Amino acid sequence: MSNHITSAKQADTTTKKAVILVSGGLDSTTVLAIAQSQGYSCYTISFDYGQRHRAELDAAAHTSQFFNAAAHKVVTLDLGAIGGSALTDTRIDVPETLEEGIPVTYVPARNTVFLSIALGWAEVLGADAIFIGVNAVDYSGYPDCRPEYIDAFQAMANLATKAAVEGAPLAIHTPLLDLSKSDIIRLGRELGVDYSQTVSCYQANDQGLACKKCDSCRLRRQGFEQAGVPDPTKYV
């Protein structure tokens, strides 16, 4: 595993700090805007985990800079080595129709791995919180986006970290958990999110142009329609 910091600024040590998981997509960018609006000095973290395209990483770096993140870190992992997902194994097609049950775009243990690394960085930073954009309404059936999963990870973090044992537990915030996609879009617009700069598509091309066919594109497009907001997504 390797990592690199793509941008950094000196943060005020008196400001409360938060680690924000950012993918470059609609939800995580909204979460970053929420954390900033709540007065956190935001340290953003993205993962180059063997996903189909890097356009989302470029979007994450851009939005981190736009929202004045104190630092933006990209951690490199190889979840493609274990496969099991259409997002990390090009031999598995990304579905273009809604699937029953847990879809093949689920990446085994992804949020558990990501949150664990974010938790470690938060301890190093002396951060107060971790923000993640999981959503239990439009969550595509992923088991690691459910509230009971977040509760379980929070309990584990309180047992596993030096900070928690010494009386300074980190809180895991999921501000989008109970919101619909249209609610998220309305909130993000109020907070100044430019959704044209985000990439949600599971199979976007190198320029970040979306396919308009995958489940993620479908949910995103439906969200803009229900919010009564023009869809700024750049499609192929």
C-alpha positions as protocol buffer text, in pm:
chain_id: "A"
residue {
  index: 1
  type: MET
  ca { x: 0 y: 0 z: 0 }
}
residue {
  index: 2
  type: SER
  ca { x: 126 y: 345 z: -89 }
}
residue {
  index: 3
  type: ASN
  ca { x: -11 y: 696 z: -63 }
}
residue {
  index: 4
  type: HIS
  ca { x: 62 y: 1048 z: -170 }
}
residue {
  index: 5
  type: ILE
  ca { x: -66 y: 1389 z: -77 }
}
residue {
  index: 6
  type: THR
  ca { x: -183 y: 1585 z: -378 }
}
residue {
  index: 7
  type: SER
  ca { x: -230 y: 1915 z: -196 }
}
residue {
  index: 8
  type: ALA
  ca { x: -183 y: 2048 z: 154 }
}
residue {
  index: 9
  type: LYS
  ca { x: -213 y: 2364 z: 357 }
}
residue {
  index: 10
  type: GLN
  ca { x: -123 y: 2446 z: 716 }
}
residue {
  index: 11
  type: ALA
  ca { x: -438 y: 2409 z: 925 }
}
residue {
  index: 12
  type: ASP
  ca { x: -517 y: 2603 z: 1241 }
}
residue {
  index: 13
  type: THR
  ca { x: -451 y: 2360 z: 1526 }
}
residue {
  index: 14
  type: THR
  ca { x: -740 y: 2512 z: 1725 }
}
residue {
  index: 15
  type: THR
  ca { x: -993 y: 2419 z: 1456 }
}
residue {
  index: 16
  type: LYS
  ca { x: -1180 y: 2092 z: 1485 }
}
residue {
  index: 17
  type: LYS
  ca { x: -1062 y: 1845 z: 1224 }
}
residue {
  index: 18
  type: ALA
  ca { x: -1242 y: 1583 z: 1019 }
}
residue {
  index: 19
  type: VAL
  ca { x: -1135 y: 1321 z: 767 }
}
residue {
  index: 20
  type: ILE
  ca { x: -1374 y: 1314 z: 470 }
}
residue {
  index: 21
  type: LEU
  ca { x: -1393 y: 1014 z: 237 }
}
residue {
  index: 22
  type: VAL
  ca { x: -1426 y: 1158 z: -114 }
}
residue {
  index: 23
  type: SER
  ca { x: -1475 y: 958 z: -431 }
}
residue {
  index: 24
  type: GLY
  ca { x: -1537 y: 1249 z: -666 }
}
residue {
  index: 25
  type: GLY
  ca { x: -1904 y: 1158 z: -687 }
}
residue {
  index: 26
  type: LEU
  ca { x: -2222 y: 1345 z: -604 }
}
residue {
  index: 27
  type: ASP
  ca { x: -2272 y: 1211 z: -252 }
}
residue {
  index: 28
  type: SER
  ca { x: -1920 y: 1243 z: -115 }
}
residue {
  index: 29
  type: THR
  ca { x: -1878 y: 1593 z: -258 }
}
residue {
  index: 30
  type: THR
  ca { x: -2198 y: 1698 z: -81 }
}
residue {
  index: 31
  type: VAL
  ca { x: -2063 y: 1548 z: 242 }
}
residue {
  index: 32
  type: LEU
  ca { x: -1744 y: 1752 z: 204 }
}
residue {
  index: 33
  type: ALA
  ca { x: -1952 y: 2068 z: 165 }
}
residue {
  index: 34
  type: ILE
  ca { x: -2154 y: 1975 z: 475 }
}
residue {
  index: 35
  type: ALA
  ca { x: -1844 y: 1916 z: 689 }
}
residue {
  index: 36
  type: GLN
  ca { x: -1695 y: 2247 z: 581 }
}
residue {
  index: 37
  type: SER
  ca { x: -2021 y: 2428 z: 657 }
}
residue {
  index: 38
  type: GLN
  ca { x: -2009 y: 2281 z: 1009 }
}
residue {
  index: 39
  type: GLY
  ca { x: -1674 y: 2445 z: 1073 }
}
residue {
  index: 40
  type: TYR
  ca { x: -1442 y: 2149 z: 1030 }
}
residue {
  index: 41
  type: SER
  ca { x: -1094 y: 2174 z: 887 }
}
residue {
  index: 42
  type: CYS
  ca { x: -1137 y: 1904 z: 623 }
}
residue {
  index: 43
  type: TYR
  ca { x: -875 y: 1642 z: 537 }
}
residue {
  index: 44
  type: THR
  ca { x: -996 y: 1453 z: 232 }
}
residue {
  index: 45
  type: ILE
  ca { x: -898 y: 1098 z: 143 }
}
residue {
  index: 46
  type: SER
  ca { x: -955 y: 906 z: -180 }
}
residue {
  index: 47
  type: PHE
  ca { x: -862 y: 555 z: -285 }
}
residue {
  index: 48
  type: ASP
  ca { x: -702 y: 436 z: -605 }
}
residue {
  index: 49
  type: TYR
  ca { x: -818 y: 79 z: -550 }
}
residue {
  index: 50
  type: GLY
  ca { x: -815 y: -67 z: -897 }
}
residue {
  index: 51
  type: GLN
  ca { x: -1147 y: 78 z: -1009 }
}
residue {
  index: 52
  type: ARG
  ca { x: -1237 y: 93 z: -1377 }
}
residue {
  index: 53
  type: HIS
  ca { x: -1142 y: 457 z: -1429 }
}
residue {
  index: 54
  type: ARG
  ca { x: -939 y: 738 z: -1272 }
}
residue {
  index: 55
  type: ALA
  ca { x: -1177 y: 1019 z: -1368 }
}
residue {
  index: 56
  type: GLU
  ca { x: -1338 y: 1003 z: -1025 }
}
residue {
  index: 57
  type: LEU
  ca { x: -998 y: 1055 z: -860 }
}
residue {
  index: 58
  type: ASP
  ca { x: -942 y: 1367 z: -1069 }
}
residue {
  index: 59
  type: ALA
  ca { x: -1287 y: 1491 z: -965 }
}
residue {
  index: 60
  type: ALA
  ca { x: -1209 y: 1422 z: -598 }
}
residue {
  index: 61
  type: ALA
  ca { x: -888 y: 1624 z: -619 }
}
residue {
  index: 62
  type: HIS
  ca { x: -1070 y: 1908 z: -792 }
}
residue {
  index: 63
  type: THR
  ca { x: -1354 y: 1929 z: -540 }
}
residue {
  index: 64
  type: SER
  ca { x: -1111 y: 1900 z: -248 }
}
residue {
  index: 65
  type: GLN
  ca { x: -928 y: 2204 z: -381 }
}
residue {
  index: 66
  type: PHE
  ca { x: -1255 y: 2388 z: -450 }
}
residue {
  index: 67
  type: PHE
  ca { x: -1368 y: 2341 z: -90 }
}
residue {
  index: 68
  type: ASN
  ca { x: -1025 y: 2437 z: 49 }
}
residue {
  index: 69
  type: ALA
  ca { x: -938 y: 2104 z: 207 }
}
residue {
  index: 70
  type: ALA
  ca { x: -648 y: 2127 z: 451 }
}
residue {
  index: 71
  type: ALA
  ca { x: -497 y: 1824 z: 275 }
}
residue {
  index: 72
  type: HIS
  ca { x: -599 y: 1572 z: 12 }
}
residue {
  index: 73
  type: LYS
  ca { x: -452 y: 1222 z: 30 }
}
residue {
  index: 74
  type: VAL
  ca { x: -479 y: 945 z: -227 }
}
residue {
  index: 75
  type: VAL
  ca { x: -415 y: 595 z: -93 }
}
residue {
  index: 76
  type: THR
  ca { x: -330 y: 321 z: -343 }
}
residue {
  index: 77
  type: LEU
  ca { x: -471 y: -28 z: -286 }
}
residue {
  index: 78
  type: ASP
  ca { x: -523 y: -323 z: -517 }
}
residue {
  index: 79
  type: LEU
  ca { x: -871 y: -456 z: -451 }
}
residue {
  index: 80
  type: GLY
  ca { x: -857 y: -585 z: -807 }
}
residue {
  index: 81
  type: ALA
  ca { x: -624 y: -853 z: -674 }
}
residue {
  index: 82
  type: ILE
  ca { x: -919 y: -1018 z: -502 }
}
residue {
  index: 83
  type: GLY
  ca { x: -1173 y: -922 z: -768 }
}
residue {
  index: 84
  type: GLY
  ca { x: -1536 y: -1015 z: -718 }
}
residue {
  index: 85
  type: SER
  ca { x: -1682 y: -688 z: -847 }
}
residue {
  index: 86
  type: ALA
  ca { x: -1766 y: -536 z: -1183 }
}
residue {
  index: 87
  type: LEU
  ca { x: -1586 y: -222 z: -1063 }
}
residue {
  index: 88
  type: THR
  ca { x: -1251 y: -398 z: -1017 }
}
residue {
  index: 89
  type: ASP
  ca { x: -1270 y: -685 z: -1267 }
}
residue {
  index: 90
  type: THR
  ca { x: -1315 y: -587 z: -1631 }
}
residue {
  index: 91
  type: ARG
  ca { x: -1423 y: -943 z: -1711 }
}
residue {
  index: 92
  type: ILE
  ca { x: -1748 y: -870 z: -1525 }
}
residue {
  index: 93
  type: ASP
  ca { x: -1980 y: -639 z: -1715 }
}
residue {
  index: 94
  type: VAL
  ca { x: -2130 y: -336 z: -1543 }
}
residue {
  index: 95
  type: PRO
  ca { x: -2507 y: -401 z: -1550 }
}
residue {
  index: 96
  type: GLU
  ca { x: -2724 y: -154 z: -1737 }
}
residue {
  index: 97
  type: THR
  ca { x: -3054 y: -273 z: -1589 }
}
residue {
  index: 98
  type: LEU
  ca { x: -3160 y: -276 z: -1225 }
}
residue {
  index: 99
  type: GLU
  ca { x: -3059 y: -598 z: -1049 }
}
residue {
  index: 100
  type: GLU
  ca { x: -3238 y: -783 z: -771 }
}
residue {
  index: 101
  type: GLY
  ca { x: -3043 y: -824 z: -448 }
}
residue {
  index: 102
  type: ILE
  ca { x: -2684 y: -711 z: -404 }
}
residue {
  index: 103
  type: PRO
  ca { x: -2551 y: -607 z: -747 }
}
residue {
  index: 104
  type: VAL
  ca { x: -2221 y: -710 z: -904 }
}
residue {
  index: 105
  type: THR
  ca { x: -2098 y: -350 z: -861 }
}
residue {
  index: 106
  type: TYR
  ca { x: -2064 y: -419 z: -488 }
}
residue {
  index: 107
  type: VAL
  ca { x: -1693 y: -424 z: -402 }
}
residue {
  index: 108
  type: PRO
  ca { x: -1624 y: -680 z: -126 }
}
residue {
  index: 109
  type: ALA
  ca { x: -1532 y: -511 z: 204 }
}
residue {
  index: 110
  type: ARG
  ca { x: -1465 y: -176 z: 33 }
}
residue {
  index: 111
  type: ASN
  ca { x: -1616 y: 54 z: 295 }
}
residue {
  index: 112
  type: THR
  ca { x: -1461 y: -149 z: 576 }
}
residue {
  index: 113
  type: VAL
  ca { x: -1116 y: -112 z: 421 }
}
residue {
  index: 114
  type: PHE
  ca { x: -1167 y: 258 z: 341 }
}
residue {
  index: 115
  type: LEU
  ca { x: -1306 y: 347 z: 683 }
}
residue {
  index: 116
  type: SER
  ca { x: -1025 y: 159 z: 857 }
}
residue {
  index: 117
  type: ILE
  ca { x: -758 y: 360 z: 674 }
}
residue {
  index: 118
  type: ALA
  ca { x: -950 y: 683 z: 729 }
}
residue {
  index: 119
  type: LEU
  ca { x: -970 y: 595 z: 1097 }
}
residue {
  index: 120
  type: GLY
  ca { x: -594 y: 551 z: 1116 }
}
residue {
  index: 121
  type: TRP
  ca { x: -530 y: 886 z: 947 }
}
residue {
  index: 122
  type: ALA
  ca { x: -783 y: 1054 z: 1175 }
}
residue {
  index: 123
  type: GLU
  ca { x: -592 y: 926 z: 1478 }
}
residue {
  index: 124
  type: VAL
  ca { x: -264 y: 1057 z: 1339 }
}
residue {
  index: 125
  type: LEU
  ca { x: -422 y: 1397 z: 1273 }
}
residue {
  index: 126
  type: GLY
  ca { x: -595 y: 1412 z: 1610 }
}
residue {
  index: 127
  type: ALA
  ca { x: -922 y: 1453 z: 1424 }
}
residue {
  index: 128
  type: ASP
  ca { x: -1260 y: 1467 z: 1590 }
}
residue {
  index: 129
  type: ALA
  ca { x: -1464 y: 1300 z: 1320 }
}
residue {
  index: 130
  type: ILE
  ca { x: -1485 y: 1099 z: 1000 }
}
residue {
  index: 131
  type: PHE
  ca { x: -1748 y: 1182 z: 737 }
}
residue {
  index: 132
  type: ILE
  ca { x: -1867 y: 929 z: 480 }
}
residue {
  index: 133
  type: GLY
  ca { x: -2141 y: 963 z: 218 }
}
residue {
  index: 134
  type: VAL
  ca { x: -2323 y: 633 z: 268 }
}
residue {
  index: 135
  type: ASN
  ca { x: -2694 y: 644 z: 195 }
}
residue {
  index: 136
  type: ALA
  ca { x: -2960 y: 394 z: 302 }
}
residue {
  index: 137
  type: VAL
  ca { x: -3228 y: 524 z: 63 }
}
residue {
  index: 138
  type: ASP
  ca { x: -3060 y: 514 z: -280 }
}
residue {
  index: 139
  type: TYR
  ca { x: -2782 y: 277 z: -181 }
}
residue {
  index: 140
  type: SER
  ca { x: -2810 y: 20 z: -463 }
}
residue {
  index: 141
  type: GLY
  ca { x: -2840 y: -267 z: -215 }
}
residue {
  index: 142
  type: TYR
  ca { x: -2485 y: -244 z: -78 }
}
residue {
  index: 143
  type: PRO
  ca { x: -2469 y: -400 z: 271 }
}
residue {
  index: 144
  type: ASP
  ca { x: -2192 y: -163 z: 388 }
}
residue {
  index: 145
  type: CYS
  ca { x: -2413 y: 144 z: 339 }
}
residue {
  index: 146
  type: ARG
  ca { x: -2672 y: 44 z: 601 }
}
residue {
  index: 147
  type: PRO
  ca { x: -2708 y: 224 z: 937 }
}
residue {
  index: 148
  type: GLU
  ca { x: -2646 y: -98 z: 1131 }
}
residue {
  index: 149
  type: TYR
  ca { x: -2313 y: -136 z: 953 }
}
residue {
  index: 150
  type: ILE
  ca { x: -2206 y: 217 z: 1048 }
}
residue {
  index: 151
  type: ASP
  ca { x: -2314 y: 156 z: 1411 }
}
residue {
  index: 152
  type: ALA
  ca { x: -2106 y: -162 z: 1419 }
}
residue {
  index: 153
  type: PHE
  ca { x: -1800 y: 10 z: 1273 }
}
residue {
  index: 154
  type: GLN
  ca { x: -1834 y: 294 z: 1525 }
}
residue {
  index: 155
  type: ALA
  ca { x: -1840 y: 41 z: 1808 }
}
residue {
  index: 156
  type: MET
  ca { x: -1534 y: -133 z: 1668 }
}
residue {
  index: 157
  type: ALA
  ca { x: -1350 y: 200 z: 1634 }
}
residue {
  index: 158
  type: ASN
  ca { x: -1417 y: 278 z: 1999 }
}
residue {
  index: 159
  type: LEU
  ca { x: -1256 y: -53 z: 2095 }
}
residue {
  index: 160
  type: ALA
  ca { x: -967 y: -51 z: 1851 }
}
residue {
  index: 161
  type: THR
  ca { x: -814 y: 296 z: 1869 }
}
residue {
  index: 162
  type: LYS
  ca { x: -573 y: 457 z: 2112 }
}
residue {
  index: 163
  type: ALA
  ca { x: -771 y: 781 z: 2091 }
}
residue {
  index: 164
  type: ALA
  ca { x: -1094 y: 616 z: 2206 }
}
residue {
  index: 165
  type: VAL
  ca { x: -928 y: 414 z: 2481 }
}
residue {
  index: 166
  type: GLU
  ca { x: -773 y: 734 z: 2616 }
}
residue {
  index: 167
  type: GLY
  ca { x: -1109 y: 909 z: 2622 }
}
residue {
  index: 168
  type: ALA
  ca { x: -1122 y: 1086 z: 2285 }
}
residue {
  index: 169
  type: PRO
  ca { x: -1334 y: 868 z: 2054 }
}
residue {
  index: 170
  type: LEU
  ca { x: -1384 y: 976 z: 1693 }
}
residue {
  index: 171
  type: ALA
  ca { x: -1740 y: 1016 z: 1570 }
}
residue {
  index: 172
  type: ILE
  ca { x: -1840 y: 873 z: 1232 }
}
residue {
  index: 173
  type: HIS
  ca { x: -2084 y: 1109 z: 1063 }
}
residue {
  index: 174
  type: THR
  ca { x: -2321 y: 996 z: 787 }
}
residue {
  index: 175
  type: PRO
  ca { x: -2522 y: 1311 z: 707 }
}
residue {
  index: 176
  type: LEU
  ca { x: -2678 y: 1163 z: 392 }
}
residue {
  index: 177
  type: LEU
  ca { x: -2790 y: 836 z: 546 }
}
residue {
  index: 178
  type: ASP
  ca { x: -3165 y: 904 z: 542 }
}
residue {
  index: 179
  type: LEU
  ca { x: -3183 y: 1146 z: 249 }
}
residue {
  index: 180
  type: SER
  ca { x: -3313 y: 1075 z: -99 }
}
residue {
  index: 181
  type: LYS
  ca { x: -3092 y: 1160 z: -395 }
}
residue {
  index: 182
  type: SER
  ca { x: -3310 y: 1463 z: -470 }
}
residue {
  index: 183
  type: ASP
  ca { x: -3276 y: 1583 z: -108 }
}
residue {
  index: 184
  type: ILE
  ca { x: -2898 y: 1548 z: -135 }
}
residue {
  index: 185
  type: ILE
  ca { x: -2890 y: 1750 z: -456 }
}
residue {
  index: 186
  type: ARG
  ca { x: -3102 y: 2031 z: -311 }
}
residue {
  index: 187
  type: LEU
  ca { x: -2881 y: 2046 z: -1 }
}
residue {
  index: 188
  type: GLY
  ca { x: -2562 y: 2044 z: -205 }
}
residue {
  index: 189
  type: ARG
  ca { x: -2681 y: 2329 z: -424 }
}
residue {
  index: 190
  type: GLU
  ca { x: -2750 y: 2535 z: -112 }
}
residue {
  index: 191
  type: LEU
  ca { x: -2391 y: 2470 z: -3 }
}
residue {
  index: 192
  type: GLY
  ca { x: -2239 y: 2568 z: -338 }
}
residue {
  index: 193
  type: VAL
  ca { x: -2163 y: 2225 z: -486 }
}
residue {
  index: 194
  type: ASP
  ca { x: -2102 y: 2230 z: -861 }
}
residue {
  index: 195
  type: TYR
  ca { x: -2231 y: 1889 z: -963 }
}
residue {
  index: 196
  type: SER
  ca { x: -2101 y: 1927 z: -1317 }
}
residue {
  index: 197
  type: GLN
  ca { x: -1754 y: 1868 z: -1170 }
}
residue {
  index: 198
  type: THR
  ca { x: -1849 y: 1537 z: -1005 }
}
residue {
  index: 199
  type: VAL
  ca { x: -1826 y: 1187 z: -1155 }
}
residue {
  index: 200
  type: SER
  ca { x: -2065 y: 914 z: -1039 }
}
residue {
  index: 201
  type: CYS
  ca { x: -2069 y: 678 z: -1337 }
}
residue {
  index: 202
  type: TYR
  ca { x: -1937 y: 325 z: -1282 }
}
residue {
  index: 203
  type: GLN
  ca { x: -1782 y: 319 z: -1628 }
}
residue {
  index: 204
  type: ALA
  ca { x: -1700 y: 680 z: -1714 }
}
residue {
  index: 205
  type: ASN
  ca { x: -1436 y: 736 z: -1981 }
}
residue {
  index: 206
  type: ASP
  ca { x: -1100 y: 906 z: -1930 }
}
residue {
  index: 207
  type: GLN
  ca { x: -1261 y: 1248 z: -1971 }
}
residue {
  index: 208
  type: GLY
  ca { x: -1515 y: 1171 z: -1700 }
}
residue {
  index: 209
  type: LEU
  ca { x: -1806 y: 1141 z: -1943 }
}
residue {
  index: 210
  type: ALA
  ca { x: -2084 y: 924 z: -1801 }
}
residue {
  index: 211
  type: CYS
  ca { x: -2248 y: 628 z: -1975 }
}
residue {
  index: 212
  type: LYS
  ca { x: -2608 y: 724 z: -1876 }
}
residue {
  index: 213
  type: LYS
  ca { x: -2691 y: 351 z: -1853 }
}
residue {
  index: 214
  type: CYS
  ca { x: -2545 y: 208 z: -1530 }
}
residue {
  index: 215
  type: ASP
  ca { x: -2728 y: 198 z: -1197 }
}
residue {
  index: 216
  type: SER
  ca { x: -2530 y: 492 z: -1060 }
}
residue {
  index: 217
  type: CYS
  ca { x: -2613 y: 708 z: -1362 }
}
residue {
  index: 218
  type: ARG
  ca { x: -2978 y: 608 z: -1337 }
}
residue {
  index: 219
  type: LEU
  ca { x: -3006 y: 703 z: -969 }
}
residue {
  index: 220
  type: ARG
  ca { x: -2821 y: 1029 z: -1027 }
}
residue {
  index: 221
  type: ARG
  ca { x: -3034 y: 1132 z: -1326 }
}
residue {
  index: 222
  type: GLN
  ca { x: -3352 y: 1040 z: -1139 }
}
residue {
  index: 223
  type: GLY
  ca { x: -3236 y: 1252 z: -844 }
}
residue {
  index: 224
  type: PHE
  ca { x: -3198 y: 1563 z: -1058 }
}
residue {
  index: 225
  type: GLU
  ca { x: -3539 y: 1503 z: -1216 }
}
residue {
  index: 226
  type: GLN
  ca { x: -3709 y: 1466 z: -877 }
}
residue {
  index: 227
  type: ALA
  ca { x: -3527 y: 1772 z: -741 }
}
residue {
  index: 228
  type: GLY
  ca { x: -3647 y: 1977 z: -1037 }
}
residue {
  index: 229
  type: VAL
  ca { x: -3287 y: 2067 z: -1116 }
}
residue {
  index: 230
  type: PRO
  ca { x: -3130 y: 2050 z: -1464 }
}
residue {
  index: 231
  type: ASP
  ca { x: -2889 y: 1756 z: -1484 }
}
residue {
  index: 232
  type: PRO
  ca { x: -2537 y: 1899 z: -1537 }
}
residue {
  index: 233
  type: THR
  ca { x: -2378 y: 1556 z: -1582 }
}
residue {
  index: 234
  type: LYS
  ca { x: -2147 y: 1528 z: -1881 }
}
residue {
  index: 235
  type: TYR
  ca { x: -2255 y: 1224 z: -2081 }
}
residue {
  index: 236
  type: VAL
  ca { x: -2085 y: 1035 z: -2362 }
}
